[in-house]
Amino acid sequence: MSVTITDVMTFVSQADEGTLDQLSLAIQQRREVVKAIAAAALKEGDVVEIHGIRPAYLKGMRGRIVTIETVRKTRCARVALDSPYDRSTVRAKRRQVPSDEPLTVDGIPLVCLRKIEA
């Protein structure tokens, strides 16, 4: 017997507050596991999109993972951003010196990166 999304929605619509709290916690835990699995699969050279991070101006930016390292027990990446971004705005925020090299952002947690199929 398989459970359909309709079955789940019906169950949720009839659940009491305690059951909804349990479901909410289970969903949150599952999201963390899914993000961790996706982060573990990332490698240098992958094309990624930044999400779920502050500062907000980084959200939605795309680039390529240059390096991966552990920073204070967190797996992080250096990401070379794609060229279409407003380099002057990002550089001003990150205080980088102008150059012809791709703009890079250090210390992005892998769980804040989504792999983009190139």
RAJOVEN-V349139 format. One record per helix or strand of 2 or more residues. SS is the DSSP state (alpha for helix, beta for strand). FROM is the first residue (numbers start at 1). TO is the last residue. If there is no record, write none. Layout:
# RAJOVEN-V349139
ss = (SS,SS)
from = (FROM,FROM)
to = (TO,TO)
This chain:
# RAJOVEN-V349139
ss = (alpha,alpha,beta,alpha,beta,beta,alpha,beta,alpha,beta)
from = (5,17,47,56,62,74,87,104,110,113)
to = (14,40,50,58,71,81,94,109,112,115)
